[in-house]
């Protein structure tokens, strides 16, 4: 352990971050093509990104029939992540590695962004490095970085938006930071509509500093322009291909009526659905895929790291027991508004919907433990051991059938 401390002391924080990101990228790309078939919601996303890569209008049209058996087009979500994934197909070919490679890139990038968010909030490189390390060792973050879905993309944009909004709050009303916040907010909403949950964070933070931001009409107009005008423009621009294909504004309106109807009237159920209150407790992970061998089983199981999920709960209560500062207030506001509204969701939900809010818990843990070297070391070691232990279960590495029972700790995990 002392040798490890000596090595880390000799490296600069940026060198440590680059090392962490390199290792994280390898864990997110090794065997990325396995399984070479659709898993979970890839049955919607992959046919859609294939259509987008071919400039096929069907990828945007809710009335189109399924392109293959047991699939459907995903018109429900905005197109930005799908456009990035479609670009990967154009460059790398139509294969499972190409489908998932952008997710691996954003999964790695989100670790770097979390580092800079923690550094921006606490101005402490130790907190930032610990937080980034914890985030890199989580199974939920890992699995969502290895599948063709949009959750890891929206999480990355949200973290960037939160970083620059905090910079704006801490600056002397520097409009540059507000403009960059608006850009990333627009990119987040253009990836997944749930990113509108950024707005309660913005509005509450601004209201807590009412005198600072609402004294001058010019300042008010700047906030309105940046936060209420720029993001919708970016959202419209994300549908550029849609309009270039000949779709009309009226069809755009009808599409969004269908999206709203679907989201508010979905009555379907799923064996692995879970209400939002269960997510922090890690009660119901999601099974994405299974393949049976004579003596082994390969699973892609979207299970978070218990040390991080359950440790996060303890860190939250510990921090709340202390006097909240401006930094921890911003952190908890962000976590609360990215999580709490899902409790009232009218449709079925899954653990991966927790990812944007969950991404803040490594920072909460880090700021709670970083002053205690032994606790930090043992905690990171435990998180690493559990990450490596569950890695085969997260990534479809065949496990002997006789050992599989040791991976399912709770009855609800099966």
C-alpha positions in Angstrom: 0.0 0.0 0.0 2.9 2.4 0.8 4.4 1.6 -2.6 1.1 2.6 -4.2 1.1 5.9 -2.4 4.7 6.6 -3.6 3.8 5.9 -7.2 0.7 8.1 -7.1 2.5 11.0 -5.4 5.1 11.0 -8.2 2.3 11.4 -10.8 0.5 14.7 -11.5 -3.3 14.7 -11.2 -3.6 15.0 -15.0 -1.3 12.0 -15.5 -3.4 10.0 -13.0 -6.6 11.1 -14.8 -5.2 10.1 -18.2 -4.1 6.7 -16.7 -7.6 6.2 -15.2 -9.3 7.1 -18.5 -7.0 4.8 -20.5 -7.8 1.8 -18.2 -11.5 2.7 -18.2 -11.6 2.9 -22.0 -10.0 -0.6 -22.2 -12.6 -2.0 -19.8 -15.4 -0.5 -21.9 -14.1 -1.7 -25.3 -12.7 -5.2 -24.6 -15.1 -7.7 -26.2 -17.4 -4.8 -27.0 -18.7 -6.7 -30.0 -20.0 -9.5 -27.7 -22.7 -10.5 -28.0 -22.9 -9.9 -31.8 -26.7 -9.7 -31.6 -29.2 -7.1 -30.3 -29.4 -6.9 -26.5 -32.3 -5.3 -24.6 -33.3 -1.9 -26.1 -30.9 -2.4 -29.0 -33.9 -4.0 -30.7 -35.2 -0.4 -31.1 -32.0 1.6 -31.3 -29.9 -0.4 -33.8 -32.6 -0.6 -36.6 -33.1 3.1 -36.1 -29.4 4.1 -36.3 -29.1 1.9 -39.3 -32.0 3.7 -41.0 -30.5 7.1 -40.1 -27.1 6.0 -41.5 -28.9 5.2 -44.8 -30.9 8.4 -44.7 -34.0 6.3 -44.5 -36.9 8.5 -43.3 -38.5 5.4 -41.6 -36.1 5.9 -38.6 -38.1 9.0 -37.6 -41.6 7.9 -38.5 -43.9 6.5 -35.8 -46.2 4.8 -38.2 -43.6 2.6 -39.9 -43.8 -1.2 -39.4 -41.0 -3.1 -37.7 -38.0 -3.5 -40.0 -37.2 -6.9 -38.5 -39.1 -9.4 -36.4 -39.2 -8.4 -32.7 -37.8 -4.9 -33.4 -39.2 -1.4 -33.9 -38.0 2.0 -34.8 -37.1 4.4 -32.0 -38.9 7.6 -32.8 -39.6 8.2 -29.1 -36.2 9.9 -28.3 -34.6 12.9 -29.9 -32.0 12.0 -32.5 -28.6 13.3 -31.3 -27.2 10.1 -29.8 -28.6 8.1 -32.7 -26.9 10.5 -35.2 -23.6 9.9 -33.4 -24.1 6.1 -33.4 -25.2 6.2 -37.1 -21.9 8.0 -37.9 -20.1 5.1 -36.3 -21.8 2.7 -38.6 -20.8 4.8 -41.6 -17.2 4.7 -40.5 -16.8 1.3 -38.9 -19.5 -0.7 -40.7 -22.8 -2.2 -39.6 -21.6 -4.5 -36.8 -22.1 -4.7 -33.0 -18.8 -3.1 -32.2 -19.7 0.0 -34.3 -23.2 0.2 -32.8 -21.7 0.4 -29.3 -18.4 2.2 -29.8 -19.8 5.7 -29.4 -21.3 4.6 -26.0 -17.8 3.4 -24.9 -16.3 6.8 -25.9 -19.0 8.8 -24.0 -18.8 6.4 -21.1 -15.1 7.1 -20.8 -15.6 10.9 -21.4 -18.2 11.0 -18.7 -15.6 10.0 -16.2 -13.4 12.9 -17.3 -16.3 15.3 -17.1 -17.2 14.1 -13.6 -13.6 14.8 -12.6 -13.9 18.4 -13.9 -17.3 18.9 -12.3 -16.0 17.8 -8.9 -12.9 20.0 -9.4 -15.1 22.9 -10.4 -17.3 22.6 -7.3 -14.7 21.8 -4.7 -11.5 23.1 -6.3 -9.8 20.0 -4.9 -7.9 17.6 -7.1 -8.0 14.8 -4.6 -11.8 14.9 -4.4 -12.0 15.1 -8.1 -9.7 12.1 -8.7 -11.4 10.0 -6.1 -14.8 10.8 -7.5 -13.7 9.9 -11.1 -12.2 6.7 -9.9 -15.4 5.7 -8.1 -17.5 6.5 -11.1 -15.2 4.4 -13.3 -15.7 1.4 -11.1 -19.4 1.3 -11.2 -21.2 -1.5 -13.0 -24.2 0.5 -14.1 -22.0 3.1 -15.7 -19.9 0.3 -17.3 -22.8 -1.6 -18.8 -24.5 1.6 -20.2 -21.1 2.4 -21.8 -21.3 -0.9 -23.7 -24.8 -0.9 -25.2 -26.5 1.1 -28.0 -28.7 3.3 -26.0 -28.7 7.0 -25.2 -28.4 7.1 -21.4 -24.6 7.5 -21.2 -24.8 10.3 -23.8 -27.4 12.3 -21.9 -25.5 11.8 -18.6 -22.3 13.2 -20.2 -24.1 16.3 -21.5 -25.9 16.8 -18.2 -22.6 16.7 -16.3 -21.1 19.2 -18.7 -24.1 21.5 -18.3 -23.9 21.3 -14.5 -20.2 22.1 -14.6 -20.5 25.3 -16.6 -23.6 26.4 -14.8 -21.7 26.2 -11.5 -18.9 28.2 -13.1 -21.5 30.8 -14.1 -22.9 30.9 -10.5 -19.4 31.4 -9.1 -18.3 34.0 -11.6 -19.2 37.6 -11.7 -22.1 36.9 -14.0 -19.8 35.7 -16.8 -22.1 35.3 -19.8 -19.6 33.0 -21.5 -20.3 30.2 -18.9 -24.0 30.7 -19.2 -23.8 30.4 -23.0 -21.8 27.2 -22.8 -24.3 25.9 -20.2 -27.1 26.6 -22.8 -25.2 24.7 -25.5 -24.8 21.6 -23.3 -28.4 21.8 -22.1 -29.5 21.9 -25.7 -27.4 18.9 -26.5 -28.7 17.0 -23.5 -32.4 17.6 -24.4 -31.6 16.7 -28.0 -30.5 13.3 -26.7 -33.2 12.6 -24.2 -36.2 14.6 -23.1 -35.6 13.9 -19.4 -32.7 16.4 -19.5 -35.4 19.1 -19.0 -34.9 18.2 -15.3 -31.9 20.5 -15.5 -34.3 23.5 -15.4 -35.4 23.1 -11.8 -31.7 23.0 -10.9 -31.1 26.2 -12.8 -34.2 28.0 -11.5 -33.7 27.0 -7.9 -30.0 28.0 -7.9 -30.9 31.4 -9.5 -33.7 32.0 -7.0 -31.4 31.3 -4.1 -29.3 34.2 -5.5 -32.2 36.4 -6.5 -30.6 39.7 -5.7 -27.5 38.8 -7.7 -29.3 37.7 -10.9 -32.6 39.6 -11.0 -31.6 43.2 -10.3 -30.8 44.2 -13.8 -33.1 43.8 -16.9 -30.1 43.0 -19.0 -29.1 40.1 -16.8 -32.7 38.8 -16.8 -32.8 39.0 -20.6 -29.4 37.2 -20.8 -30.7 34.3 -18.7 -33.9 34.0 -20.7 -32.0 34.1 -24.0 -29.4 31.5 -23.0 -31.5 29.1 -21.1 -34.9 29.4 -22.8 -34.0 30.2 -26.4 -30.7 28.6 -27.3 -31.5 25.0 -26.1 -34.8 24.8 -28.2 -32.9 26.0 -31.2 -30.3 23.3 -30.7 -33.1 20.8 -30.3 -34.7 21.8 -33.6 -31.3 21.6 -35.3 -30.8 18.0 -34.1 -33.8 17.2 -36.4 -32.0 18.7 -39.5 -31.9 15.3 -41.2 -35.6 14.9 -40.5 -36.5 18.1 -42.2 -34.0 17.6 -45.1 -35.8 14.3 -45.8 -38.9 16.3 -46.5 -40.8 16.1 -43.2 -42.9 19.1 -42.5 -43.4 21.2 -39.3 -46.9 19.7 -39.0 -45.4 16.2 -39.0 -42.9 17.4 -36.4 -45.7 18.5 -34.3 -47.6 15.2 -34.8 -44.4 13.3 -33.9 -44.2 15.1 -30.6 -47.9 14.5 -29.9 -47.2 10.8 -30.3 -44.2 11.0 -28.0 -46.2 12.7 -25.3 -49.1 10.2 -25.7 -46.7 7.3 -25.5 -44.9 8.6 -22.4 -48.0 9.3 -20.5 -50.1 6.3 -21.5 -47.7 3.4 -21.6 -49.2 0.6 -19.6 -46.8 -2.2 -20.5 -45.0 -4.1 -17.8 -41.6 -5.7 -17.7 -40.1 -8.4 -15.4 -37.2 -6.1 -14.6 -39.0 -2.8 -14.2 -38.5 -0.9 -10.9 -40.0 2.2 -9.2 -37.5 5.0 -8.7 -37.4 4.7 -4.9 -35.7 1.3 -5.4 -32.8 2.6 -7.5 -30.5 3.9 -4.8 -31.0 0.6 -2.9 -30.0 -1.4 -6.0 -33.0 -3.6 -5.5 -33.8 -4.5 -9.1 -31.0 -4.6 -11.7 -31.9 -5.2 -15.3 -31.1 -8.4 -17.3 -30.0 -7.4 -20.8 -28.9 -10.7 -22.4 -28.1 -14.4 -21.6 -26.4 -17.1 -23.6 -26.2 -20.7 -22.4 -23.3 -23.0 -22.8 -22.9 -26.7 -21.7 -21.3 -25.8 -18.4 -21.4 -22.0 -18.4 -23.7 -19.0 -18.7 -22.9 -15.6 -20.2 -25.0 -12.7 -18.9 -25.2 -9.0 -19.6 -26.6 -7.9 -16.3 -27.0 -4.2 -15.6 -26.0 -4.4 -12.0 -24.4 -1.4 -10.2 -21.5 -1.8 -7.8 -22.9 -2.4 -4.4 -20.1 -0.6 -2.7 -20.9 2.6 -4.6 -24.7 2.4 -4.5 -24.9 1.5 -0.8 -21.9 3.6 0.1 -23.6 6.5 -1.7 -26.6 6.2 0.6 -24.3 6.4 3.7 -22.4 9.3 2.2 -25.6 11.2 1.5 -26.9 10.9 5.0 -23.5 11.7 6.5 -23.2 14.9 4.4 -26.8 15.9 5.2 -26.0 15.6 8.9 -23.3 18.3 8.4 -23.9 22.0 7.8 -24.6 22.4 4.0 -22.3 24.7 2.2 -22.9 26.4 -1.2 -21.0 23.5 -2.8 -22.9 20.7 -1.2 -26.2 22.5 -1.7 -25.6 22.7 -5.4 -24.6 19.0 -5.4 -27.7 17.9 -3.6 -30.0 20.2 -5.6 -28.6 18.6 -8.8 -29.0 15.0 -7.4 -32.5 15.7 -6.1 -34.0 17.2 -9.2 -32.4 14.6 -11.5 -33.9 11.8 -9.4 -37.0 12.8 -7.4 -39.3 13.6 -10.4 -39.0 10.0 -11.6 -40.9 8.9 -8.5 -44.0 10.3 -10.1 -43.4 8.9 -13.6 -46.6 7.5 -15.1 -44.7 4.8 -17.2 -42.6 1.8 -16.3 -39.0 2.7 -15.3 -35.7 0.8 -15.1 -32.5 1.2 -13.1 -30.6 2.8 -16.0 -32.9 5.8 -15.8 -31.1 6.6 -12.5 -27.7 7.1 -14.3 -27.7 10.9 -14.5 -28.6 11.4 -10.8 -26.4 8.5 -9.7 -23.4 10.1 -11.5 -23.4 12.7 -8.7 -23.1 10.2 -5.9 -19.3 9.5 -6.5 -18.7 13.2 -5.8 -20.8 13.0 -2.7 -18.9 9.9 -1.5 -15.5 11.5 -2.4 -16.0 14.7 -0.5 -17.2 12.7 2.5 -14.2 10.4 2.8 -11.2 12.1 1.1 -9.7 13.5 4.4 -9.5 10.0 5.8 -6.7 8.2 3.9 -7.2 4.8 5.3 -10.9 4.8 4.8 -10.5 6.2 1.3 -7.9 3.5 0.4 -9.9 0.6 1.8 -13.1 1.9 0.2 -11.5 2.2 -3.3 -10.0 -1.2 -2.9 -13.4 -2.7 -2.0 -15.0 -0.9 -5.0 -12.3 -2.2 -7.3 -12.6 -5.8 -6.0 -16.4 -5.7 -6.5 -16.0 -4.1 -10.0 -13.7 -6.9 -11.1 -15.9 -9.5 -9.4 -19.1 -8.4 -11.2 -17.3 -7.5 -14.4 -18.1 -10.9 -16.1 -21.7 -10.5 -15.1 -21.9 -7.0 -16.5 -20.2 -7.9 -19.8 -21.3 -11.4 -20.9 -18.1 -13.3 -20.0 -19.2 -16.9 -19.5 -19.3 -17.9 -15.8 -19.5 -21.6 -14.6 -23.0 -22.4 -13.7 -21.9 -23.7 -10.3 -20.5 -20.2 -9.4 -23.4 -18.1 -10.7 -25.3 -18.3 -7.4 -22.5 -16.2 -5.7 -23.2 -13.2 -7.9 -26.9 -12.8 -7.0 -26.8 -11.5 -3.4 -30.4 -10.4 -3.1 -33.5 -12.5 -4.1 -34.6 -9.5 -6.3 -31.4 -9.7 -8.3 -32.5 -12.9 -10.0 
